[in-house]
Amino acid sequence: MIVIIMGVAGSGKTTIGQKLAARLGWGFSDADEFHSDANKHKMASGIPLDDEDRRPWLQAMRAAIEARREQSHDWIFACSALKRRYRQMLGGDDESVFWVYLDGSEALLLERLALRGGHFFDPSLLRSQLQTLEQPGENEAIRVDIRPAPEQIVEAIVERLPLRETNR
């Protein structure tokens, strides 16, 4: 099974993804690992990425997803996946890919970004991400409120994923 934790910056994708992977004994990859240096530089400079910037990044992530699936590895990926077409590119019609959408208010997201240090993402880009975000429908992703503690969020996800009993 592949689970992709999605949401805008500050929603906790990496934290929740890592904790969920540890809880389930699965592997974890963060989308930032697949960004080019040029993309990271743009974001650090406060310049939003466009679809052309994102294409090779999404293609690299899709290749990693396919590799994990072909190796029968259960894996968690953290990725903003802001648009439906990005999610289609990453997951397609693959029934082994499940989406989890971390949802929170702009105020909470800004608060979290202000506290986050050592990351290349310029917090001023949050507004751009929120404007770009095409929120997934209920039939597209498990929607999870980001206000509870990370451990509670992870348990809420575990309860809603179609996991084998050995993973629970």
Buried (B, 14 or more C-beta within 10 A) or exposed (E): BBBBBBBBBBBBBBBBBBBBBEBBEBEBBBBBEBBEEEBBEBBEEEBBBEEEBBEBBBEBBBEBBEEBBEEEEBBBBBBBBBBEEBBEBBBEEEEBBBBBBBBBEEEBBBEBBEEEEEBBBBBEBBEBBEEBBEEBEEEBBBBBEBEEEBEEBBBBBBEEBEBEEEBE
